[in-house]
Every structure is written in structure tokens, then in C-alpha cells.
Amino acid sequence: MELHQPPASDSAGETQSTIRYNAKLGMTFFLIYMAIYSAFVLLCTFKLDTMSQPWIGGVNLAIWYGFGLIAGAFILASAFLMLCKK
């Protein structure tokens, strides 16, 4: 049985080092976001009284944190698009 080796570059001309760099960058950003989201889940689980207290504009911290998660996802996605090698 013969194993198939992928070509050194794909049809778009990306080299293996570029693919590896982009994958590492994506995984790094994923782990950053996962840590921030995990903190949100832990706060909601164990510090619900803190998350439910009014904060800026009378809106509780859980809502502001949720908005921050959404904004953070867009920021990380934008940074990923700018830092990815072509």
C-alpha cells in the first residue's frame, strides 16, 4: 500500500511553511478567545451575583462581557486576516 504525500504547495501557490504559519496563528487566536470565553463561563457559573450587578448605563456586566466577546471575535478575525501570509 502506497501512502499519498501532499504536494509541497497547493494550487494557490502556498508553501507548507505558509500553511503551518497560518495554522499556528489561527490556533493561537482560537486559544486566546477560548480563554476569554472560558473566563466568561466561569464568572457566570460561580460569580453570578457579580455578573448580574448593574455596571455602565445600568446594564449588567454579563451583557457588556457578551458584547465584548462579540467585538473580540471580530477583532481577532480581522487581525488573523491581516497577519495571514498568502
Order of alpha helices (4+ residues) and beta strands (2+ residues): alpha-alpha-alpha
